[in-house]
Amino acid sequence: MRCPFCENLDTRVIDSRPTEEGHAIRRRRECDSCNKRFTTYEKVEEMIFMVVKKDGSREAFDRNKVMNGIIKACEKRPVPIADIEKIVDDIERGLNNMMEKEVESKLIGEVIMEHLKGLDEVAYVRFASVYRQFKDVNTFVAEIEKLLGKEKTDGQ
């Protein structure tokens, strides 16, 4: 590892510890030449994949778009940001584990809705109303009835 201060290639690791729930390693290093210390992070390189949109266009997966969509759905709801970040991490990890170079936006939307359904029903309905482009109140009511019907069968 090249020293950021003197550009020397001889550095040594002083301390290593896991971070980000074990998904990265933080390393404290010291330069053998100038004796200055610096920190590096080692992380598995995630596979970059494309999202195939409804109109057939493609764009690189953007974790921030997923995060912002979930945050908007959870606005003014008692949902901690840590829970939202965990959902986004789970979604991104799941999509990466599929090892596909292209993923349909429909699949991503469905996965987000599955996570929201377990997190907060109001956020789920909000996200579904935008994602499924509810045309009228009847479509909205039908989605809520589906949600309530599932609860009744789960509770019996």
Secondary structure per residue as TSV (DSSP state, phi and psi in degrees):
chain	resnum	aa	ss	phi	psi
A	1	M	-	360.0	129.8
A	2	R	-	-77.1	134.0
A	3	C	-	-68.3	129.8
A	4	P	T	-73.3	-11.4
A	5	F	T	-95.0	-47.6
A	6	C	T	-118.5	0.1
A	7	E	-	69.7	9.5
A	8	N	-	-67.8	142.9
A	9	L	S	-87.4	-13.3
A	10	D	-	-92.6	101.7
A	11	T	E	-131.0	158.7
A	12	R	E	-131.3	153.0
A	13	V	E	-84.3	126.9
A	14	I	E	-95.8	-39.3
A	15	D	E	-150.5	141.0
A	16	S	E	-130.5	139.9
A	17	R	E	-154.3	148.3
A	18	P	E	-72.6	147.6
A	19	T	E	-136.0	177.0
A	20	E	G	48.8	50.7
A	21	E	G	55.4	37.5
A	22	G	G	83.9	5.7
A	23	H	T	-93.0	0.6
A	24	A	E	-152.1	162.0
A	25	I	E	-123.5	128.6
A	26	R	E	-95.4	129.1
A	27	R	E	-123.4	128.1
A	28	R	E	-91.6	129.8
A	29	R	E	-124.3	158.2
A	30	E	E	-133.0	136.4
A	31	C	E	-78.3	132.6
A	32	D	T	-73.0	-19.6
A	33	S	T	-90.8	-56.3
A	34	C	T	-99.1	-6.8
A	35	N	-	64.5	14.3
A	36	K	-	-82.4	152.4
A	37	R	E	-108.0	149.9
A	38	F	E	-152.5	165.0
A	39	T	E	-113.5	138.9
A	40	T	E	-127.2	159.3
A	41	Y	E	-124.5	134.6
A	42	E	E	-111.8	127.8
A	43	K	E	-142.9	145.9
A	44	V	-	-65.5	132.7
A	45	E	-	-74.5	119.6
A	46	E	-	-76.5	144.3
A	47	M	-	-74.1	130.5
A	48	I	-	-83.9	129.7
A	49	F	-	-131.0	160.3
A	50	M	E	-100.0	147.1
A	51	V	E	-102.6	125.4
A	52	V	E	-93.0	114.5
A	53	K	-	-81.5	170.5
A	54	K	T	-57.1	-35.6
A	55	D	T	-83.8	3.1
A	56	G	S	92.6	-10.6
A	57	S	-	-72.4	161.3
A	58	R	E	-126.6	144.1
A	59	E	E	-147.9	154.6
A	60	A	E	-64.0	143.3
A	61	F	-	-58.8	133.8
A	62	D	-	-124.3	105.3
A	63	R	H	-55.9	-36.5
A	64	N	H	-64.8	-33.0
A	65	K	H	-64.8	-41.3
A	66	V	H	-63.7	-47.6
A	67	M	H	-59.0	-47.6
A	68	N	H	-64.3	-37.9
A	69	G	H	-63.5	-41.8
A	70	I	H	-70.0	-41.4
A	71	I	H	-60.6	-43.0
A	72	K	H	-62.5	-41.4
A	73	A	H	-66.9	-30.6
A	74	C	T	-93.2	4.2
A	75	E	T	-55.0	133.5
A	76	K	T	61.0	25.7
A	77	R	S	-114.5	154.6
A	78	P	S	-80.0	59.2
A	79	V	-	-115.3	115.2
A	80	P	-	-65.4	144.7
A	81	I	H	-60.8	-30.6
A	82	A	H	-61.7	-37.1
A	83	D	H	-67.2	-39.5
A	84	I	H	-65.4	-44.3
A	85	E	H	-62.2	-38.3
A	86	K	H	-65.1	-40.9
A	87	I	H	-61.9	-45.3
A	88	V	H	-62.9	-41.9
A	89	D	H	-60.1	-45.9
A	90	D	H	-61.8	-43.0
A	91	I	H	-64.1	-48.0
A	92	E	H	-62.7	-43.4
A	93	R	H	-63.3	-43.3
A	94	G	H	-62.0	-42.3
A	95	L	H	-67.0	-40.1
A	96	N	H	-65.1	-37.4
A	97	N	H	-67.2	-20.0
A	98	M	T	-68.6	-21.5
A	99	M	T	58.4	30.7
A	100	E	-	-97.7	145.9
A	101	K	S	-84.3	-21.1
A	102	E	E	-134.5	137.0
A	103	V	E	-131.2	134.6
A	104	E	E	-72.7	140.9
A	105	S	H	-60.1	-30.3
A	106	K	H	-59.1	-43.0
A	107	L	H	-63.1	-43.7
A	108	I	H	-61.6	-44.6
A	109	G	H	-60.4	-42.1
A	110	E	H	-65.7	-40.1
A	111	V	H	-65.0	-42.1
A	112	I	H	-60.1	-45.0
A	113	M	H	-64.2	-37.8
A	114	E	H	-60.9	-43.3
A	115	H	H	-66.3	-42.2
A	116	L	H	-67.0	-33.6
A	117	K	H	-58.8	-38.8
A	118	G	H	-81.3	-19.1
A	119	L	H	-89.6	-52.3
A	120	D	-	-160.0	117.5
A	121	E	H	-64.6	-34.8
A	122	V	H	-65.8	-44.0
A	123	A	H	-62.6	-38.4
A	124	Y	H	-59.7	-49.1
A	125	V	H	-65.5	-39.1
A	126	R	H	-60.8	-47.7
A	127	F	H	-65.0	-43.3
A	128	A	H	-61.6	-37.5
A	129	S	H	-64.6	-35.3
A	130	V	H	-80.8	-47.8
A	131	Y	H	-62.6	-44.8
A	132	R	T	-89.2	1.4
A	133	Q	T	50.7	61.0
A	134	F	-	-54.6	128.2
A	135	K	-	-85.8	-29.7
A	136	D	S	-153.3	179.5
A	137	V	H	-63.6	-36.0
A	138	N	H	-59.9	-39.7
A	139	T	H	-65.2	-39.9
A	140	F	H	-62.6	-47.9
A	141	V	H	-63.0	-40.8
A	142	A	H	-60.1	-40.5
A	143	E	H	-66.2	-40.7
A	144	I	H	-66.5	-40.4
A	145	E	H	-62.7	-38.3
A	146	K	H	-60.4	-43.9
A	147	L	H	-64.5	-44.9
A	148	L	H	-68.2	-36.7
A	149	G	H	-62.6	-38.7
A	150	K	H	-64.9	-41.0
A	151	E	H	-62.8	-40.6
A	152	K	H	-63.5	-41.7
A	153	T	H	-72.7	-31.3
A	154	D	H	-70.7	-35.2
A	155	G	H	-79.6	-12.8
A	156	Q	-	-94.2	360.0
